[in-house]
Structure formats: structure tokens, C-alpha cells
Amino acid sequence: MTEAPTPTDSVAAVFREEYGRAVSVVLRTTHDLGLAEEAVQEAFAAAFQRWPSEGLPEQPGAWIITTARRRAVDRFRRDAARGEKEAQAALLRTEAEPEPDVFGDDRLKLLFACCHPALAMPARVALALRVLGGLTTAQIAAAFLLPEATMGQRISRAKAKIRDAGIPYRVPSAGELPERLAGVLSTIYLIYNEGYSAELGAPPARTGLRSEALRLARTTSRLLPEEPEPAGLLALLLLSESRREARSGADGVLVLLGEQDRGRWDTALIAEGLAIVRRCLQLGRLGPYQLQAAIQAVHSIAPSTEATDWRRIVRLYDLLLDVSNGPIVRLNRAVAVAEVEGPDAALELVDGLELGGYHVFHAVRADLLRRLGRVHEAADEYTEAARLSPSAGERLLLDARRRALGQA
């Protein structure tokens, strides 16, 4: 039987659902990104103190925003550099502006503000993940395969640069969109991945991140209908989402793509994603998200792993390497090479990668070693992959694979 959520769990759920929205709304009052985030954090701290005993308010998101706005105005009053006049101006903005619809564009505005070209690309994405997605520094560091302290410094520097340079909170003009687009798309993709991974083997604590990433992808694609990459990202997310129900068993254990019940895949999402991929391919302006979506499309139309066109997938990965030549792309390509040329050829490719701190690297290497009969080495790799994996469901699978080696 599933345990009922505790009051603290409920506050944490509101944080995950409302953090980015609250920051974006309060930012319209303060015009100061750092102050807006601090005010929202203080509002949630107050919620953690009050809600467990008082109960959740009827509209917890609105409660957070109202409290955060008040905290921001109090900050204005305490800050001698700003003074009472600025505090009164903030109050007038608070009273004059109607509460925006949760499906409006406030979060998209915040996303574009964080992805300002004055910031280096990694800093843009890291800051947007922190402010918009409410992700912890540790979660963002894991997404970038960096130490947590390094990522914390990067985010702090990005916030300071926005403050010191007076970067405005606004949607850029049409001419400014392209220079911010790569950061926006990367952030949406990583927000989706965090929500997707966090659910596996655990209660659906971050469902809001997945749905928000899909909403932002749709909104961005509508905003830039002539740009194929936003559409490519939307297709990629749709095709990934189509398999969500099949990727874990009743016990919460990860089910790999080749072992999934394809009858549980969402055919409506697949059809929508495939239609977008076809339109993108016709434009002939291929980018990394379109190519990743095309790879997922090949998986989506295959009736089984054995019937998958692996040679086509390898060719698509070759095209992807031309525009996004990174070690994780090469790792994923090696998985496809194993199906075409065998595990020996794939292992040679994998061993040339410097991804020792990445759990998927060890999981892939373990599987290749297992297929080659090198069971003791495979067991060590499964152990290391399980140690590094952030997902409970994935750890369960890796531990099961390691135990199966001993039984064999």
C-alpha cells in the first residue's frame, strides 16, 4: 500500500511545481533576479514552518507568490541603497499587475532572461536550471558531469554578472532570439531529463518538471515556427515521453528499451513526434535535436529490438557527431555499433572515452563485457554504475544484472 504524503512532502511537491513560476512572477516586481530568488526561498521556508500545522492553503502557489512579494518589498525597505520610494514602487507594481495564468509566458520570459548572450553558454543553462527548474546545485552538477562546488561557483558568477550588468528581464526582440535559442533549448531538454530520471523507481515527485519542459518546448516551437531545432526538441521529448509508462515495472525496476512492452507505448505521442520529424527532415537544416529525434523515431517505428534498423541509427549518430561531437554522443553511438558490428568493436570505442564519473558509461561497459563473457570485469562495472546512478530504479536493475552474473 502506498503511504500517504506527509505535510512536509506536500510542501516539497509545491516547491517542485511552483518554484520557477514564483521566481518569474516576483521578478516582474523586483527586476532583480537574485532578490526574486531569495524572496521565493524565504517564502518556502515560511511554508515549511507553517503548513505542516496549519494545512496547505487553497491555492498554495498563490500563497507562495504573495508571501515572496512581501518579503521582496521588505528587503527593499531594509536596503538603504534602495529606500522607501523604491519599496513603494514595488508595492504599486504588485498591486497593479494581475496574477498571470500558470500557462502564460512568464516562465518563458525568465528562461530567455537567464540565457542572455553576455553569459557563457554553460553558465546560461546552469542558471536557468537553478532558477526556472528549481534544481539543486548537486542535480545541475550531475547533468554537466562536474563537481558540485564548481557548479555552485558558476551559478554564483552568472547571478553576479546579471546583477552587475543590469541585464533586463524581458523577452528579447525577434532579432535577438537566435543568439539565445541554444541555451533555451538545452535548458528545456535538461529539465525534462531531470523529471524523467527522478521518477524512475520512486514516487512521481518531479512530474511537474516533465510537463513543464513539454509546455516550454511547445511554446518555443510556436514562438519560432521557422526554426527547425525547437520543433526537433519537441519531437524528441514527445517520442521519449511516449515510452514512459513502459520503462519501469511494478517493482520500480528500470526496463531497458529492448525489453519494454511496446504495446504500452503511447501511439498518439509517437504519431505527433514522427510527423514533426518528417517536417524537420524536409527542411534540410539538421541540428542536434532533430537528429536525436530522428534516432528516437527509428526506435519508435521498429516492432522489436531485433527488427530495429541499427545501421540507420549508426548513420544518424555519424551525422550527429558532425554537429555535436561530445563523449556522450559517442557513447550512445557505441551502443548502436554493438548491434551492427558486435560488442568487441563497441568496447574498443567505449574504452577510448573519458567518462569515468558517468554511471551510464559503466553500465554500457558492463553490458559489453557481459556479452563478451568477461563476467568478473562486468560485475565490477555494474557495481560502479549502481554506485554512481542517481536513480533508484536504475540501481535496482544494475544490482540485478550483477547478481545474475554470479548465478551464471
C-alpha positions as CSV (number, residue, x, y, z in Angstrom):
1,M,0.0,0.0,0.0
2,T,1.3,3.5,-0.9
3,E,1.9,5.7,2.1
4,A,0.0,9.0,2.2
5,P,2.2,12.0,1.7
6,T,3.3,13.9,4.8
7,P,2.7,17.6,5.2
8,T,6.4,18.1,4.5
9,D,6.1,16.0,1.3
10,S,3.3,18.3,0.2
11,V,5.3,21.4,0.7
12,A,8.2,19.8,-1.2
13,A,5.8,19.0,-4.0
14,V,4.6,22.6,-4.2
15,F,8.2,23.7,-4.4
16,R,8.9,21.4,-7.4
17,E,5.7,22.5,-9.1
18,E,5.7,26.3,-8.4
19,Y,9.3,27.4,-7.8
20,G,10.1,28.5,-11.3
21,R,6.7,30.2,-11.8
22,A,7.1,32.0,-8.4
23,V,10.5,33.4,-9.3
24,S,9.3,34.6,-12.7
25,V,6.3,36.4,-11.2
26,V,8.3,38.0,-8.3
27,L,11.0,39.1,-10.8
28,R,8.4,41.3,-12.5
29,T,8.1,43.1,-9.2
30,T,11.7,43.3,-8.2
31,H,13.6,43.4,-11.5
32,D,16.4,41.8,-9.6
33,L,17.0,38.1,-10.2
34,G,18.9,37.4,-7.1
35,L,16.4,39.2,-4.9
36,A,13.5,37.4,-6.5
37,E,15.0,34.0,-5.9
38,E,15.9,34.9,-2.3
39,A,12.3,36.1,-1.7
40,V,10.8,32.9,-3.0
41,Q,13.2,30.8,-1.0
42,E,12.2,32.7,2.1
43,A,8.5,32.1,1.3
44,F,9.0,28.4,1.0
45,A,11.0,28.4,4.3
46,A,7.9,30.0,5.9
47,A,5.7,27.4,4.2
48,F,7.8,24.6,5.7
49,Q,7.2,26.1,9.1
50,R,3.5,26.9,8.9
51,W,1.8,24.4,6.5
52,P,2.5,21.2,8.4
53,S,0.5,22.5,11.4
54,E,-1.9,24.9,9.5
55,G,-2.5,22.8,6.5
56,L,-2.0,23.7,2.8
57,P,-3.8,26.8,1.7
58,E,-6.4,26.5,-1.0
59,Q,-4.0,27.9,-3.6
60,P,-0.5,27.1,-2.4
61,G,1.2,28.7,-5.4
62,A,-0.6,32.0,-4.9
63,W,0.3,31.9,-1.2
64,I,4.0,31.5,-2.1
65,I,3.9,34.3,-4.6
66,T,2.1,36.7,-2.3
67,T,4.5,35.9,0.6
68,A,7.6,36.2,-1.6
69,R,6.4,39.6,-3.0
70,R,6.0,40.8,0.6
71,R,9.4,39.5,1.5
72,A,10.9,41.3,-1.5
73,V,9.3,44.6,-0.6
74,D,10.6,44.2,3.0
75,R,14.1,43.7,1.5
76,F,13.7,46.9,-0.4
77,R,12.8,48.8,2.8
78,R,15.7,47.3,4.7
79,D,18.2,48.1,1.9
80,A,19.3,51.7,2.5
81,A,20.6,51.9,-1.1
82,R,17.1,51.4,-2.4
83,G,15.0,53.2,0.2
84,E,11.3,53.7,0.8
85,K,10.5,55.2,-2.6
86,E,11.6,52.0,-4.4
87,A,9.7,49.9,-1.9
88,Q,6.5,51.9,-2.7
89,A,7.1,51.4,-6.4
90,A,7.4,47.7,-5.9
91,L,4.2,47.7,-3.9
92,L,2.4,49.6,-6.7
93,R,3.7,47.0,-9.3
94,T,2.5,44.2,-7.0
95,E,-1.0,45.7,-6.7
96,A,-1.4,46.8,-10.3
97,E,-0.3,43.5,-12.0
98,P,-2.9,40.8,-12.2
99,E,-1.8,37.2,-11.4
100,P,-0.6,35.7,-14.6
101,D,-2.1,32.4,-15.9
102,V,0.1,29.4,-15.0
103,F,0.2,28.5,-18.7
104,G,1.2,32.0,-19.7
105,D,4.7,33.1,-20.8
106,D,6.2,34.3,-17.5
107,R,8.5,31.3,-17.2
108,L,9.5,31.5,-20.9
109,K,10.5,35.2,-20.3
110,L,12.5,34.1,-17.3
111,L,14.2,31.4,-19.4
112,F,15.2,33.9,-22.1
113,A,16.4,36.3,-19.5
114,C,18.7,33.7,-17.9
115,C,20.0,32.7,-21.4
116,H,21.4,36.2,-22.1
117,P,24.4,36.2,-24.6
118,A,26.5,38.1,-22.1
119,L,26.8,34.9,-20.1
120,A,28.9,31.9,-21.3
121,M,26.7,29.1,-22.6
122,P,27.3,26.6,-19.7
123,A,26.5,29.5,-17.2
124,R,23.3,30.4,-19.1
125,V,22.0,26.8,-18.9
126,A,23.1,26.2,-15.3
127,L,21.5,29.4,-14.1
128,A,18.2,28.7,-15.9
129,L,18.1,25.2,-14.4
130,R,18.6,26.6,-11.0
131,V,16.1,29.5,-11.3
132,L,13.5,28.1,-13.6
133,G,13.6,24.4,-12.7
134,G,14.3,24.7,-9.0
135,L,17.0,22.1,-9.4
136,T,19.7,21.8,-6.7
137,T,23.3,22.6,-7.4
138,A,24.1,18.9,-7.0
139,Q,21.5,18.0,-9.6
140,I,22.8,20.6,-12.1
141,A,26.4,19.5,-11.5
142,A,25.4,15.9,-12.2
143,A,23.8,17.0,-15.5
144,F,27.1,18.7,-16.5
145,L,29.3,15.9,-15.1
146,L,31.0,18.5,-12.9
147,P,31.8,18.7,-9.1
148,E,29.1,20.4,-7.1
149,A,31.5,23.1,-5.8
150,T,32.5,24.0,-9.4
151,M,28.8,24.3,-10.5
152,G,28.0,26.4,-7.4
153,Q,30.7,28.9,-8.3
154,R,29.5,29.0,-11.9
155,I,25.9,29.8,-10.9
156,S,27.0,32.5,-8.4
157,R,29.2,34.2,-11.0
158,A,26.3,34.1,-13.5
159,K,23.9,35.8,-11.0
160,A,26.5,38.4,-10.2
161,K,27.1,39.2,-13.8
162,I,23.3,39.6,-14.4
163,R,23.1,41.9,-11.4
164,D,26.2,44.0,-12.2
165,A,25.5,44.3,-15.9
166,G,21.8,45.3,-15.3
167,I,20.6,42.6,-17.7
168,P,16.9,43.3,-18.1
169,Y,14.0,40.8,-17.5
170,R,12.3,40.8,-20.9
171,V,11.7,38.6,-23.9
172,P,14.3,39.6,-26.5
173,S,13.3,41.1,-29.8
174,A,12.9,38.8,-32.8
175,G,16.4,39.7,-33.9
176,E,17.9,38.6,-30.6
177,L,16.2,35.3,-30.3
178,P,18.7,33.2,-32.3
179,E,21.6,34.0,-30.1
180,R,19.7,32.9,-27.0
181,L,17.9,29.9,-28.5
182,A,20.7,27.3,-28.0
183,G,20.7,27.9,-24.2
184,V,16.9,27.9,-24.0
185,L,16.6,24.6,-25.8
186,S,19.4,23.0,-23.7
187,T,17.7,24.1,-20.5
188,I,14.3,22.7,-21.6
189,Y,16.0,19.4,-22.5
190,L,17.8,19.1,-19.2
191,I,14.7,20.0,-17.2
192,Y,12.8,17.2,-18.9
193,N,15.6,14.7,-18.3
194,E,15.7,15.5,-14.6
195,G,12.0,15.0,-14.3
196,Y,12.2,11.8,-16.4
197,S,15.0,10.3,-14.4
198,A,13.8,11.3,-10.9
199,E,10.5,9.4,-11.4
200,L,12.1,6.0,-12.0
201,G,11.8,3.7,-9.1
202,A,10.3,6.4,-6.8
203,P,7.0,8.3,-6.4
204,P,6.4,10.7,-9.2
205,A,7.9,13.6,-7.3
206,R,9.0,15.6,-10.3
207,T,6.2,15.1,-12.7
208,G,5.8,18.8,-13.0
209,L,9.3,19.2,-14.5
210,R,8.4,16.8,-17.4
211,S,5.1,18.5,-18.2
212,E,6.7,22.0,-17.8
213,A,9.5,21.1,-20.2
214,L,7.0,19.8,-22.7
215,R,5.0,23.0,-22.4
216,L,8.0,25.2,-22.8
217,A,9.1,23.1,-25.9
218,R,5.7,23.6,-27.5
219,T,5.7,27.4,-26.6
220,T,9.2,27.9,-28.0
221,S,8.3,26.0,-31.2
222,R,5.2,28.2,-31.7
223,L,7.3,31.3,-31.0
224,L,9.8,30.3,-33.6
225,P,7.9,28.4,-36.3
226,E,10.6,29.0,-38.9
227,E,13.4,27.5,-36.7
228,P,13.6,23.7,-37.0
229,E,15.5,23.0,-33.8
230,P,12.7,23.9,-31.4
231,A,10.5,21.6,-33.3
232,G,13.2,18.9,-33.2
233,L,13.4,19.2,-29.4
234,L,9.6,19.0,-29.1
235,A,9.6,15.8,-31.3
236,L,12.5,14.3,-29.2
237,L,10.6,14.9,-25.9
238,L,7.3,13.6,-27.4
239,L,9.0,10.4,-28.5
240,S,10.7,10.0,-25.2
241,E,7.5,10.6,-23.3
242,S,5.7,8.0,-25.4
243,R,7.7,5.2,-23.7
244,R,7.4,6.5,-20.1
245,E,4.8,4.0,-19.0
246,A,6.8,1.1,-20.3
247,R,10.2,1.9,-18.8
248,S,9.6,0.6,-15.3
249,G,8.0,-2.4,-13.8
250,A,5.5,-2.7,-10.9
251,D,8.5,-3.1,-8.6
252,G,10.0,0.2,-9.9
253,V,12.9,-1.5,-11.7
254,L,14.1,0.1,-14.9
255,V,13.1,-1.7,-18.1
256,L,15.5,-1.2,-20.9
257,L,14.3,-0.2,-24.3
258,G,14.9,-3.6,-25.8
259,E,12.8,-5.3,-23.1
260,Q,9.9,-2.9,-23.0
261,D,6.4,-3.9,-23.8
262,R,5.9,-1.8,-26.9
263,G,2.1,-2.2,-26.6
264,R,2.3,0.2,-23.7
265,W,3.9,2.9,-25.8
266,D,1.7,5.9,-26.4
267,T,0.8,5.8,-30.1
268,A,-0.7,9.3,-30.2
269,L,2.6,10.8,-28.9
270,I,4.6,8.7,-31.3
271,A,2.4,9.8,-34.3
272,E,2.8,13.5,-33.3
273,G,6.6,13.1,-32.8
274,L,7.0,11.3,-36.1
275,A,5.0,14.0,-38.0
276,I,7.3,16.7,-36.6
277,V,10.4,14.7,-37.5
278,R,9.2,14.3,-41.1
279,R,8.6,18.1,-41.4
280,C,12.1,18.8,-40.0
281,L,13.8,16.4,-42.3
282,Q,12.1,18.1,-45.3
283,L,13.6,21.5,-44.3
284,G,17.1,20.1,-44.7
285,R,18.6,22.2,-41.9
286,L,19.5,19.4,-39.5
287,G,20.6,20.2,-35.9
288,P,21.4,18.1,-32.9
289,Y,17.8,17.9,-31.5
290,Q,16.4,17.0,-34.9
291,L,18.9,14.2,-35.3
292,Q,18.3,12.9,-31.8
293,A,14.6,12.9,-32.6
294,A,15.2,11.1,-35.8
295,I,17.2,8.4,-33.9
296,Q,14.2,8.0,-31.5
297,A,11.9,7.8,-34.5
298,V,13.8,4.8,-35.8
299,H,13.3,3.1,-32.4
300,S,9.6,4.1,-32.3
301,I,8.7,2.5,-35.7
302,A,10.5,-0.8,-35.0
303,P,8.3,-3.6,-33.9
304,S,11.2,-5.1,-31.8
305,T,14.8,-4.6,-30.9
306,E,15.8,-7.3,-33.5
307,A,13.9,-5.5,-36.2
308,T,15.4,-2.1,-35.5
309,D,17.4,-0.5,-38.3
310,W,20.6,-0.2,-36.3
311,R,22.7,0.6,-39.4
312,R,20.5,3.6,-40.0
313,I,20.8,4.6,-36.3
314,V,24.6,4.5,-36.6
315,R,24.5,6.7,-39.7
316,L,22.3,9.2,-37.8
317,Y,24.8,9.2,-35.0
318,D,27.6,9.9,-37.5
319,L,25.6,13.0,-38.7
320,L,25.0,14.0,-35.1
321,L,28.8,13.9,-34.4
322,D,29.3,16.4,-37.2
323,V,27.2,19.0,-35.3
324,S,27.6,17.8,-31.7
325,N,30.8,15.9,-31.2
326,G,30.8,15.0,-27.5
327,P,31.7,11.9,-25.4
328,I,28.1,11.1,-24.5
329,V,27.1,11.1,-28.2
330,R,30.0,8.8,-28.9
331,L,28.9,6.5,-26.0
332,N,25.4,6.3,-27.4
333,R,26.8,5.6,-30.9
334,A,28.9,2.8,-29.5
335,V,25.7,1.1,-28.2
336,A,24.3,1.1,-31.7
337,V,27.6,-0.1,-33.2
338,A,27.4,-3.1,-30.8
339,E,24.2,-4.2,-32.6
340,V,25.8,-3.8,-36.0
341,E,29.5,-4.9,-35.6
342,G,29.4,-6.7,-32.2
343,P,30.4,-6.0,-28.6
344,D,34.2,-6.1,-29.4
345,A,34.0,-3.2,-31.8
346,A,31.8,-1.2,-29.4
347,L,34.0,-1.9,-26.4
348,E,37.0,-0.5,-28.3
349,L,35.1,2.7,-28.9
350,V,33.8,2.9,-25.3
351,D,37.3,2.4,-23.8
352,G,38.5,5.5,-25.6
353,L,36.1,7.8,-23.8
354,E,36.9,9.7,-20.6
355,L,33.6,9.3,-18.8
356,G,34.7,7.6,-15.6
357,G,32.3,9.5,-13.4
358,Y,29.2,8.9,-15.6
359,H,27.1,6.0,-14.5
360,V,25.8,5.2,-18.0
361,F,29.4,4.7,-19.2
362,H,29.9,2.0,-16.6
363,A,26.5,0.4,-17.4
364,V,27.3,0.2,-21.1
365,R,30.7,-1.1,-20.5
366,A,29.3,-3.7,-18.1
367,D,26.8,-4.9,-20.7
368,L,29.5,-5.2,-23.4
369,L,31.8,-7.1,-21.1
370,R,29.0,-9.4,-20.1
371,R,28.3,-10.2,-23.8
372,L,32.0,-11.0,-24.3
373,G,31.9,-13.4,-21.3
374,R,34.2,-11.3,-19.1
375,V,31.9,-11.7,-16.2
376,H,34.2,-10.6,-13.3
377,E,35.0,-7.3,-15.1
378,A,31.3,-6.9,-15.9
379,A,30.4,-7.4,-12.3
380,D,32.8,-4.6,-11.2
381,E,31.3,-2.3,-13.8
382,Y,27.8,-3.0,-12.7
383,T,28.8,-2.2,-9.1
384,E,30.3,1.1,-10.1
385,A,27.4,2.1,-12.3
386,A,25.0,1.4,-9.4
387,R,27.1,3.4,-7.1
388,L,27.0,6.4,-9.4
389,S,23.4,6.2,-10.6
390,P,21.0,8.8,-9.1
391,S,18.0,6.7,-10.0
392,A,16.6,4.1,-7.6
393,G,15.0,2.1,-10.4
394,E,18.2,2.0,-12.4
395,R,20.2,0.9,-9.3
396,L,17.8,-2.0,-8.8
397,L,18.3,-3.1,-12.4
398,L,22.1,-2.8,-12.2
399,D,22.2,-4.8,-9.0
400,A,20.0,-7.5,-10.5
401,R,22.3,-7.7,-13.6
402,R,25.3,-8.1,-11.3
403,R,23.7,-10.9,-9.3
404,A,22.7,-12.6,-12.5
405,L,26.3,-12.8,-13.4
406,G,27.1,-14.7,-10.2
407,Q,24.2,-17.2,-10.9
408,A,25.5,-17.8,-14.4
